[in-house]
Amino acid sequence: MAAPLHPYARTPGLRAARLVILAMIAGACRSASPPPPAVRFLHTFNPDETRLVDELVSELGLAVEAALVPFARGRQVIGEILRAGTDCPDLVRIDATWLPELVARALVREVPPALAAQDWTPQAAELAQLQARWWSVPQAVDGLVVVRDPAVPPPASPSLTDLVAAARAARTATRRYPLSVRVDGYWFVPWLRDAGGELVPGGASEPAIRAMTRIAALFGDVAPPPPSPGLEEPDENQRWLRGDIAYWITGPWNFHLLGARAPIAVSALAHAPRGGQLLVVPRCAKHPDGGWQLAAALTSHAALARFAERFAAVPPRASALAAAPALSRAADEALRGAAMLPRDPVTPLLFDDLNAALTAVAVGDATPEEAVAGLGRAWQRITRRGVP
């Protein structure tokens, strides 16, 4: 039962005033906007990077629901989610090699013109586009470079021949294996390109045999025998910290693990692959505007400066790069001559068989000719089957 009106409310003037106030209150209630929905963010950041993302999101007051997918399974998991289209994130962080498949399947949206018009470096802009259309926002640039102590002389040139010669010259009784290179398809690319090949399905041919022969000969000579699979990163880091490595072929993703950054110099590597990390908004996103807002926040000058300061990441924007630490700028300089992997949906699928073939040759279980023949058959099956 409603409470009776006070006598003052029964007079016409006061009654009208009361009605106006009630109407204003009701209007205010109707016009109050609900809080924006949380942006769903699926990413491949490592745990340390994830903590920085959480800090940035909190400082900006953004509502974000973030989920981590391990990088090794990222392409498969992200593809399955976006193809299903029923439980989509609003923003996804991907490797640059995954973009062609997502675009070919029409699973991502084009970048708004205002975001595409930021001061992206040429290398970053190239990664983010396909056929001159912007499908992603660059978040970081990476690729293979040569890291060394400044006390160690640089190779005479970026060529592989000069790098190996410099490593031989740096060998001592206590530094038996001065060169660090992984048994991995990504690390194989410079040797394949130097032999006149490329990472394409038809690339398992004579250049691949020559490249595999050259790189396999390094292990047990100027490079240590390969560790057990999965132990490459900790093995490299420990050897670097002990001073066992004179020349380390690695990428910016590893810089934050190298200890003190002052005694680190960076050189270019001939025929190196260049890649990066990108932000995409799925076509099935329920809140695409929120996804683009978060992408803009994570690639702002302030955010990129934090990533560069904490991890020596290579910023994709010119303004952030100019203010970045010396190590980030040196890596950017070294990567300017590097070239992207082929922009083909099938490219990421070539690595599993390539890694197995390389390992077989490096440990002496197969000759380069045998490994490349098997690799050719495996890549033919991929070509016939297409991208799953």
N, C-alpha and C positions, 0 to 999 in steps of 0.2 A: 504494500500500500504506500503510495507517494506521500511524503510529508506535506502538510498544509503550507501554503504560501504565507510568508510573513506579511503583515498588513502593508508594509511599504511597497511591496511588489504588486499590490492591487491597484495602485494609482497608475493612470495611463502612462505618464512620463517614465516613472521608474520601471513599469512593466516593459516598456519599449527598450529601455536601456539594458534590462536583464536579458531580453531576447537577443539584442545585438551581441552581448558578451557571449551568450550561449552559442550563437551562430558562429562567432569568431573561433570559439574553442572547437566547435564541431568541424569547422573548415580547416583549422590547423591540424586536427587529427586526421582528416581525410588527405591533406596534402603532405603529411609526413611520409617520406619515402622509406621503404624497407631497406635494410642494409644490403649492399650488393652481394650477390652470391659469391662464394669462395671460388677462386680460380683453381681448377684441377691441373696440376703440373706433373708430368711424368718425365723423369730426367735420368741421365747417366753420370752425374757428378760423383766423384769419389767422396768418401766420408768427410775429409777435411774441407773440400769444396762445398759440400752440402751444408756444413756448419756456417760457412760464410753466406751462402744463399739464405739460410734461415735468419741470420743477422740482418741482412739487407731488407728482407721482407718485413721483419719486425720493425725496423727503423722507419720504413715507409708507411707502416700501418696498413699493409695490403692483406686481404683475406686470401690465403693460399692453402690448398690441400696438396702437399707434395708427396710423390711416391718415387722410390728409386728402383730402377731396373739395372741389373749388372750389365756392364758394357758388353761382355762376351755374348750375352743373350739378347742384347738390345734390339737388333734388327728384327729378329724373329718375333719377339714378344710384341714390340710396337706394331709391326705389320699385322699380326693377328688381331690386335685390339682395334686398329683403325679399319681393317677390312670387315670386322664384325659390325662396327658402327653403332653398337648399343650401349656402350659404357665408356664413352670417349673422354679423354682429357681435353683441356682447353689450350694447352701448350705442351710441346714435346721437345726435348733436346735430343738431337741425333748426330751421328757422324756424317760428314759430308758425303761419304760413299753411299749412304742409304737414300739420299735425296732422289736420284734418278728413278728408283723403283716407286717411291711414294708419288712422284709426279706422274709417272707413266700410268699408275693405277687411279689417278685423280683422287688421291686421299688427303691432299693438303690444299690450303687456300693461298691465293696470291697475297703478297705483302702490301699493306696500304702505302700509297705513294709517299706520304709524309715520312714514314719510317724508312722506306727505301732510299729517301733523299738525304739521309744523314751522311756524315763525312767518313764513309767506309774507305778503308785502304783498297787499292786495286786488287790485291790478293784476296782480301775478304769478299769484295763484291763479286769476283769471279766465282768463288765457291758457292755463293748464295743464289746464283742465277743459273737457269737452264734456258738455252735458246733466247737469251736476252730478256727473259721474264723473271721477276723476283718471286721466288717461292719460299724463301727462308730469310731469317735475320742472323747474320754472323755473330757468334758469341766468342770464338777464339780461333786463332790461326795456329797450325802446328805443322809438323813434318820432320824429316830427318836432317840433323846437323852433326858436326863433329865438335865435341866438347873436350877441352884439355886444360891443364894447369898453365897459367901464363909463363911459367918458367920453362915449359916445353916449347920448342920452336914450332911454329905452324908448318903444315905441309907446304911444299914449294908451290902447289896449286891445288884447286879443289878436286883434281882428278883422282880416281881410285888408285892408279899406279903410284902417284906421288904420296898418297896417304899411306899405302902399304910400305913404301920405301922409308917414309918418316918413322913408321912404327918399328921397322927393322933397326933403324939407327938408334932408336930409343931403348932397345933391349939391353938389359944388364943382368948380372947374376941374380939380383933380387927382383927383377922385373922381367920374368921370362916371357910373359904374354902381354905386350904393351897395347894391343888393339882389342877393343871390345865391340863385337858385332853379334847379333842374335841369329839363331837358326829360325828364321821367320820370313814368310813371304814378303812382308812389307820391307824388310831389310835387304831382301834379294833384288828388289826393283832396281836400285842403282846399277848393279852388276848386269842385270838383264838389259837395261837400256844402253849401257856402255857397249854391250855386244851387238847392239842393233835391233833388239827386240822390245816388246811392250807387253804389259799385263792384259792380254786379250785372249779369248778362247782359242784362237789359232796360234797363239804365241809359244806353244810347246813344240819347238822346232830347233834347228841348229843353233840359233843364238842362245836359246835356253840351255842347251848342252854346254856351250862354251862358258856361259855365265855360271852354271852350277859347278863346273870343273874348277873355275877360278875361286869361287867363294868357299867351296869345300876344302880347298888346299890351305886355307888360312887357319883352320882349326887344328890345334896341336902344333902350329908353327908360330905365327905372330899373335894368334888369338887362342884362348884356352879351349880345350875340348868342351863341347856344350854340356851344360848342367841338365839335370832331369827336367822334363817338361813341367812348367808351372813355377819353377824356381829361378827363372831368368832374372826377374827384377831384383829380388833380394841378393842374388849372387853378384850382379853388376854393382849394386849399391855398396856392398861390403868391400868389393875389390877396389872401387873408387876411393872409399874412405881410408883404405889401407895404403893407397898410393900405388897400387899394382897396375893401374891403367894410365897410359900416356895419352891415348886417343880413343874417345868413346863415341860411337855412333849411337845417338839417342835423339829424343825430341823434347820440346818444352814441357810436356806433361810430366817429365821426370825431374825438372829443375828443383822443385821444392824439397826433393829428397837428397840433394847433393851436399847438404851441410852449408858451411859458410860460403856465400856467393861471391865474395870479393875475388878469391883466387880461381875464377872460372873464366876461360876464354872460349869463344865460339867461332868456328870456321864453317864455310859452306862446303857442301858435299856434291860433287858433280852427279847429275841425273837423279838427284834425290826426289822422292815423292813429297808433295805438299798437300796437306789436308786441313781439317778444322772441325769445329763443333758448331752446329746450327740450331736455331730455334724455329719450329714450324707450328702453325695452327691447323689442326685437322679440319677437314671439311665437315666432319660429323660433330665438331665441338658445339656444345650447348651455349657457351658464352664466349664466342670468338673475340668480342671487344675486350673482355677481360684478359684473354690470352695475349692479345697484342699489347695491352697496357703492361702486362708483366714482362713481355719481351723487351719493350722499350725501357722498363726500369732496370732490367738485368744488363742492358747494353748502354746504359747512360754513361757519361764520362766518369761520374763518381763511382759507379759499380765496377766498371772496367779497371779503374785505377786501383781499387781494392784488390781485385784479382791479380793484377800485375805486381802489386806490392807484396802480397802474401805468397803468391805461387810463381812469380816471374812468368806469368802467362803473357802471350803476345796479343795485345789488344787489337781488335779489328777496326777501330776508328782512329783516324789520323790524330785527332786532338788528344785522345788518351795515350796513344803510342808515343807522342812527343814528350809527354810527362812521365812515361814509364821508367822503371829502373833500367840501368845500363844493360843488364843481362837480357831483358825483354827486347830492347832495341837491337842488340847484337844478333839475337835469334831472328828477328824480323829481317835484318839485313842479309843474313845468311840464307834465308828462305826465299828471297826475291828471285833467285835463279832456279828454284825448284819448280817442278811441274806437277799438276794434278794427275791423279790416276784417271783412266778413261771414264767418262761420264756415262756409264752404261748400267742398267739395272742388274746385269749379271756379274759385275766386277767384284762385289763382296763375296760372291759364292766361289770364287776361284781360289781363295786362300786356304781353305781346309785341305784340299788335295795338294796344293803347293807346299804347305808346311810339312805334310807327311813325306812328300818326295824329298824335300831338302834334308829333313832329319835322317832319312834312310841313307842318303849319300854322305852326310857329315859323320855318321857313326860307322860307315863302311858296310852297311847292309845292302847297298845297291850301287851300281855304277851310274854316273850321270846319264849315260845313254839309256839304261834300263829305267831309271826314275822318270826321265822325260817322256819315254814311250808310254809308261803307265799314266803319266800326267795328261798326255794328249788324249788317251782314251777316256779318262775321267772328265776332262773338259768337254769332249764331244757329247758325252751323256748329258752334261749340264745344258749344253746348247740345244740339244734335241728336246729335253724336258722343259726348258725355259725356267723362269723364276717361279718357284712354288707360291 
